[in-house]
Amino acid sequence: MLASDFNPGSSPSGKMSFVCTLACLYLGMSPEEAINAATLNSAYAMGVMDQAGSFVKGKQSQLIYH
């Protein structure tokens, strides 16, 4: 699971694209693995995989482009 703490004191960035980039560079993940870890796997870990985590008809989603 990949996530951003978004704590102004210790982790002042909430950009998931940055978190995924770090995962690719420092954890050796492929871009596909990083995106899955930030979306599907995170939804599964939180127990909301039936409502969120992927772009499928009937699921909630938020797409924000910076």
A tleap script that builds the chain and sets N, CA, C and O, in Angstrom:
source leaprc.protein.ff14SB
mol = sequence {
  NMET LEU ALA SER ASP PHE ASN PRO GLY SER
  SER PRO SER GLY LYS MET SER PHE VAL CYS
  THR LEU ALA CYS LEU TYR LEU GLY MET SER
  PRO GLU GLU ALA ILE ASN ALA ALA THR LEU
  ASN SER ALA TYR ALA MET GLY VAL MET ASP
  GLN ALA GLY SER PHE VAL LYS GLY LYS GLN
  SER GLN LEU ILE TYR CHIE
}
set mol.1.N position { 0.845 -1.166 0.000 }
set mol.1.CA position { 0.000 0.000 0.000 }
set mol.1.C position { 0.896 1.236 0.000 }
set mol.1.O position { 1.858 1.308 0.766 }
set mol.2.N position { 0.592 2.177 -0.832 }
set mol.2.CA position { 1.286 3.460 -0.856 }
set mol.2.C position { 0.326 4.537 -0.409 }
set mol.2.O position { -0.849 4.533 -0.776 }
set mol.3.N position { 0.834 5.459 0.386 }
set mol.3.CA position { -0.009 6.553 0.864 }
set mol.3.C position { 0.852 7.763 1.172 }
set mol.3.O position { 2.075 7.668 1.273 }
set mol.4.N position { 0.199 8.890 1.317 }
set mol.4.CA position { 0.862 10.113 1.726 }
set mol.4.C position { 0.361 10.481 3.110 }
set mol.4.O position { -0.846 10.505 3.352 }
set mol.5.N position { 1.275 10.764 4.007 }
set mol.5.CA position { 0.905 11.155 5.360 }
set mol.5.C position { 0.284 12.549 5.359 }
set mol.5.O position { -0.574 12.853 6.188 }
set mol.6.N position { 0.714 13.379 4.439 }
set mol.6.CA position { 0.297 14.775 4.292 }
set mol.6.C position { 0.256 15.493 5.642 }
set mol.6.O position { -0.743 16.110 6.012 }
set mol.7.N position { 1.353 15.392 6.348 }
set mol.7.CA position { 1.534 16.083 7.621 }
set mol.7.C position { 2.470 17.263 7.359 }
set mol.7.O position { 3.614 17.049 6.956 }
set mol.8.N position { 2.021 18.498 7.573 }
set mol.8.CA position { 2.860 19.662 7.266 }
set mol.8.C position { 4.225 19.641 7.967 }
set mol.8.O position { 5.178 20.246 7.477 }
set mol.9.N position { 4.323 18.960 9.094 }
set mol.9.CA position { 5.594 18.921 9.818 }
set mol.9.C position { 6.589 17.921 9.265 }
set mol.9.O position { 7.778 18.224 9.170 }
set mol.10.N position { 6.120 16.723 8.896 }
set mol.10.CA position { 7.048 15.684 8.475 }
set mol.10.C position { 6.899 15.267 7.018 }
set mol.10.O position { 7.849 14.746 6.434 }
set mol.11.N position { 5.750 15.479 6.426 }
set mol.11.CA position { 5.504 15.086 5.040 }
set mol.11.C position { 4.605 16.123 4.373 }
set mol.11.O position { 3.398 15.914 4.254 }
set mol.12.N position { 5.189 17.238 3.939 }
set mol.12.CA position { 4.378 18.347 3.439 }
set mol.12.C position { 3.806 18.166 2.037 }
set mol.12.O position { 3.335 19.140 1.450 }
set mol.13.N position { 3.830 16.976 1.487 }
set mol.13.CA position { 3.285 16.770 0.144 }
set mol.13.C position { 2.155 15.747 0.178 }
set mol.13.O position { 2.295 14.678 0.772 }
set mol.14.N position { 1.054 16.074 -0.450 }
set mol.14.CA position { -0.061 15.155 -0.561 }
set mol.14.C position { -0.238 14.641 -1.978 }
set mol.14.O position { -1.274 14.061 -2.302 }
set mol.15.N position { 0.755 14.845 -2.821 }
set mol.15.CA position { 0.660 14.456 -4.226 }
set mol.15.C position { 0.991 12.969 -4.386 }
set mol.15.O position { 2.124 12.541 -4.165 }
set mol.16.N position { -0.010 12.205 -4.771 }
set mol.16.CA position { 0.200 10.773 -4.937 }
set mol.16.C position { 1.103 10.460 -6.126 }
set mol.16.O position { 1.757 9.417 -6.144 }
set mol.17.N position { 1.147 11.339 -7.109 }
set mol.17.CA position { 2.070 11.110 -8.224 }
set mol.17.C position { 3.508 11.122 -7.722 }
set mol.17.O position { 4.338 10.352 -8.203 }
set mol.18.N position { 3.808 11.989 -6.759 }
set mol.18.CA position { 5.141 12.043 -6.159 }
set mol.18.C position { 5.422 10.771 -5.364 }
set mol.18.O position { 6.522 10.223 -5.433 }
set mol.19.N position { 4.428 10.302 -4.610 }
set mol.19.CA position { 4.581 9.066 -3.829 }
set mol.19.C position { 4.841 7.888 -4.770 }
set mol.19.O position { 5.706 7.058 -4.492 }
set mol.20.N position { 4.102 7.807 -5.879 }
set mol.20.CA position { 4.308 6.726 -6.844 }
set mol.20.C position { 5.685 6.810 -7.500 }
set mol.20.O position { 6.325 5.787 -7.741 }
set mol.21.N position { 6.134 8.018 -7.787 }
set mol.21.CA position { 7.468 8.200 -8.358 }
set mol.21.C position { 8.540 7.721 -7.392 }
set mol.21.O position { 9.481 7.038 -7.798 }
set mol.22.N position { 8.406 8.073 -6.120 }
set mol.22.CA position { 9.361 7.607 -5.115 }
set mol.22.C position { 9.362 6.089 -5.004 }
set mol.22.O position { 10.417 5.475 -4.842 }
set mol.23.N position { 8.186 5.485 -5.090 }
set mol.23.CA position { 8.085 4.021 -5.019 }
set mol.23.C position { 8.821 3.375 -6.190 }
set mol.23.O position { 9.468 2.342 -6.019 }
set mol.24.N position { 8.728 3.973 -7.371 }
set mol.24.CA position { 9.435 3.443 -8.536 }
set mol.24.C position { 10.945 3.613 -8.389 }
set mol.24.O position { 11.717 2.698 -8.678 }
set mol.25.N position { 11.349 4.788 -7.938 }
set mol.25.CA position { 12.784 5.076 -7.836 }
set mol.25.C position { 13.473 4.346 -6.688 }
set mol.25.O position { 14.564 3.804 -6.861 }
set mol.26.N position { 12.846 4.331 -5.529 }
set mol.26.CA position { 13.519 3.824 -4.335 }
set mol.26.C position { 13.075 2.433 -3.890 }
set mol.26.O position { 13.795 1.766 -3.147 }
set mol.27.N position { 11.906 1.991 -4.333 }
set mol.27.CA position { 11.423 0.668 -3.942 }
set mol.27.C position { 11.480 -0.326 -5.096 }
set mol.27.O position { 11.154 -1.501 -4.928 }
set mol.28.N position { 11.895 0.150 -6.266 }
set mol.28.CA position { 12.033 -0.726 -7.424 }
set mol.28.C position { 10.706 -1.200 -8.002 }
set mol.28.O position { 10.660 -2.213 -8.700 }
set mol.29.N position { 9.636 -0.481 -7.721 }
set mol.29.CA position { 8.332 -0.860 -8.255 }
set mol.29.C position { 8.193 -0.362 -9.684 }
set mol.29.O position { 8.755 0.669 -10.053 }
set mol.30.N position { 7.433 -1.108 -10.486 }
set mol.30.CA position { 7.111 -0.626 -11.824 }
set mol.30.C position { 5.988 0.402 -11.673 }
set mol.30.O position { 5.315 0.429 -10.642 }
set mol.31.N position { 5.778 1.242 -12.680 }
set mol.31.CA position { 4.667 2.201 -12.590 }
set mol.31.C position { 3.322 1.509 -12.344 }
set mol.31.O position { 2.504 2.009 -11.572 }
set mol.32.N position { 3.089 0.374 -12.991 }
set mol.32.CA position { 1.840 -0.365 -12.791 }
set mol.32.C position { 1.704 -0.838 -11.343 }
set mol.32.O position { 0.626 -0.737 -10.757 }
set mol.33.N position { 2.784 -1.349 -10.772 }
set mol.33.CA position { 2.749 -1.792 -9.372 }
set mol.33.C position { 2.477 -0.625 -8.427 }
set mol.33.O position { 1.718 -0.760 -7.467 }
set mol.34.N position { 3.095 0.508 -8.702 }
set mol.34.CA position { 2.904 1.675 -7.836 }
set mol.34.C position { 1.464 2.181 -7.896 }
set mol.34.O position { 0.885 2.531 -6.867 }
set mol.35.N position { 0.886 2.220 -9.095 }
set mol.35.CA position { -0.503 2.670 -9.222 }
set mol.35.C position { -1.448 1.697 -8.533 }
set mol.35.O position { -2.386 2.119 -7.856 }
set mol.36.N position { -1.211 0.399 -8.697 }
set mol.36.CA position { -2.040 -0.595 -8.003 }
set mol.36.C position { -1.909 -0.468 -6.494 }
set mol.36.O position { -2.902 -0.575 -5.774 }
set mol.37.N position { -0.695 -0.239 -6.008 }
set mol.37.CA position { -0.480 -0.099 -4.563 }
set mol.37.C position { -1.172 1.138 -4.012 }
set mol.37.O position { -1.619 1.147 -2.865 }
set mol.38.N position { -1.261 2.180 -4.827 }
set mol.38.CA position { -1.883 3.432 -4.373 }
set mol.38.C position { -3.407 3.428 -4.528 }
set mol.38.O position { -4.087 4.270 -3.940 }
set mol.39.N position { -3.945 2.501 -5.304 }
set mol.39.CA position { -5.389 2.502 -5.551 }
set mol.39.C position { -6.045 1.219 -5.060 }
set mol.39.O position { -6.650 1.206 -3.988 }
set mol.40.N position { -5.935 0.152 -5.822 }
set mol.40.CA position { -6.581 -1.114 -5.486 }
set mol.40.C position { -6.146 -1.681 -4.139 }
set mol.40.O position { -6.984 -2.035 -3.310 }
set mol.41.N position { -4.845 -1.765 -3.925 }
set mol.41.CA position { -4.344 -2.356 -2.676 }
set mol.41.C position { -4.725 -1.513 -1.463 }
set mol.41.O position { -5.027 -2.056 -0.401 }
set mol.42.N position { -4.714 -0.199 -1.613 }
set mol.42.CA position { -5.100 0.680 -0.501 }
set mol.42.C position { -6.575 0.507 -0.164 }
set mol.42.O position { -6.946 0.460 1.009 }
set mol.43.N position { -7.414 0.413 -1.189 }
set mol.43.CA position { -8.847 0.206 -0.952 }
set mol.43.C position { -9.080 -1.136 -0.256 }
set mol.43.O position { -9.914 -1.234 0.645 }
set mol.44.N position { -8.350 -2.160 -0.671 }
set mol.44.CA position { -8.470 -3.476 -0.034 }
set mol.44.C position { -8.051 -3.415 1.430 }
set mol.44.O position { -8.726 -3.972 2.296 }
set mol.45.N position { -6.938 -2.737 1.707 }
set mol.45.CA position { -6.439 -2.632 3.081 }
set mol.45.C position { -7.419 -1.894 3.989 }
set mol.45.O position { -7.486 -2.171 5.187 }
set mol.46.N position { -8.176 -0.960 3.427 }
set mol.46.CA position { -9.156 -0.206 4.214 }
set mol.46.C position { -10.532 -0.868 4.229 }
set mol.46.O position { -11.454 -0.377 4.880 }
set mol.47.N position { -10.669 -1.979 3.511 }
set mol.47.CA position { -11.933 -2.697 3.488 }
set mol.47.C position { -13.021 -2.043 2.660 }
set mol.47.O position { -14.206 -2.281 2.892 }
set mol.48.N position { -12.629 -1.218 1.692 }
set mol.48.CA position { -13.621 -0.534 0.845 }
set mol.48.C position { -13.468 -0.908 -0.630 }
set mol.48.O position { -13.859 -0.142 -1.511 }
set mol.49.N position { -12.905 -2.074 -0.896 }
set mol.49.CA position { -12.640 -2.462 -2.276 }
set mol.49.C position { -13.909 -2.648 -3.102 }
set mol.49.O position { -13.850 -2.633 -4.331 }
set mol.50.N position { -15.065 -2.824 -2.440 }
set mol.50.CA position { -16.322 -2.942 -3.179 }
set mol.50.C position { -16.848 -1.581 -3.629 }
set mol.50.O position { -17.644 -1.504 -4.565 }
set mol.51.N position { -16.408 -0.504 -2.967 }
set mol.51.CA position { -16.898 0.837 -3.288 }
set mol.51.C position { -15.866 1.720 -3.986 }
set mol.51.O position { -16.242 2.672 -4.670 }
set mol.52.N position { -14.574 1.428 -3.828 }
set mol.52.CA position { -13.531 2.315 -4.356 }
set mol.52.C position { -12.291 1.510 -4.732 }
set mol.52.O position { -12.211 0.309 -4.475 }
set mol.53.N position { -11.328 2.195 -5.344 }
set mol.53.CA position { -10.037 1.581 -5.626 }
set mol.53.C position { -9.754 1.315 -7.084 }
set mol.53.O position { -8.609 1.059 -7.457 }
set mol.54.N position { -10.781 1.370 -7.918 }
set mol.54.CA position { -10.570 1.172 -9.347 }
set mol.54.C position { -11.653 1.921 -10.120 }
set mol.54.O position { -12.701 2.259 -9.571 }
set mol.55.N position { -11.389 2.171 -11.384 }
set mol.55.CA position { -12.344 2.865 -12.239 }
set mol.55.C position { -13.274 1.842 -12.877 }
set mol.55.O position { -13.039 1.364 -13.987 }
set mol.56.N position { -14.327 1.522 -12.150 }
set mol.56.CA position { -15.308 0.544 -12.608 }
set mol.56.C position { -16.695 1.134 -12.398 }
set mol.56.O position { -16.933 1.823 -11.406 }
set mol.57.N position { -17.593 0.876 -13.305 }
set mol.57.CA position { -18.948 1.384 -13.173 }
set mol.57.C position { -19.534 0.934 -11.837 }
set mol.57.O position { -19.492 -0.246 -11.488 }
set mol.58.N position { -20.080 1.899 -11.100 }
set mol.58.CA position { -20.690 1.606 -9.803 }
set mol.58.C position { -19.799 1.894 -8.612 }
set mol.58.O position { -20.269 1.886 -7.474 }
set mol.59.N position { -18.519 2.148 -8.850 }
set mol.59.CA position { -17.610 2.479 -7.753 }
set mol.59.C position { -17.403 3.986 -7.688 }
set mol.59.O position { -17.494 4.683 -8.699 }
set mol.60.N position { -17.126 4.474 -6.489 }
set mol.60.CA position { -16.817 5.890 -6.305 }
set mol.60.C position { -15.395 6.149 -6.785 }
set mol.60.O position { -14.526 5.281 -6.697 }
set mol.61.N position { -15.173 7.351 -7.291 }
set mol.61.CA position { -13.810 7.697 -7.692 }
set mol.61.C position { -13.630 9.201 -7.638 }
set mol.61.O position { -14.579 9.972 -7.778 }
set mol.62.N position { -12.404 9.587 -7.434 }
set mol.62.CA position { -12.015 10.986 -7.479 }
set mol.62.C position { -10.769 11.065 -8.327 }
set mol.62.O position { -9.763 10.423 -8.026 }
set mol.63.N position { -10.829 11.835 -9.367 }
set mol.63.CA position { -9.678 12.009 -10.241 }
set mol.63.C position { -9.307 13.480 -10.212 }
set mol.63.O position { -10.053 14.334 -10.691 }
set mol.64.N position { -8.160 13.759 -9.650 }
set mol.64.CA position { -7.685 15.131 -9.551 }
set mol.64.C position { -6.352 15.207 -10.285 }
set mol.64.O position { -5.431 14.448 -9.980 }
set mol.65.N position { -6.245 16.094 -11.224 }
set mol.65.CA position { -5.023 16.266 -11.987 }
set mol.65.C position { -4.395 17.587 -11.608 }
set mol.65.O position { -5.052 18.627 -11.650 }
set mol.66.N position { -3.139 17.555 -11.243 }
set mol.66.CA position { -2.421 18.785 -10.857 }
set mol.66.C position { -1.569 19.246 -11.989 }
set mol.66.O position { -0.884 20.262 -11.872 }
savepdb mol mol.pdb
quit
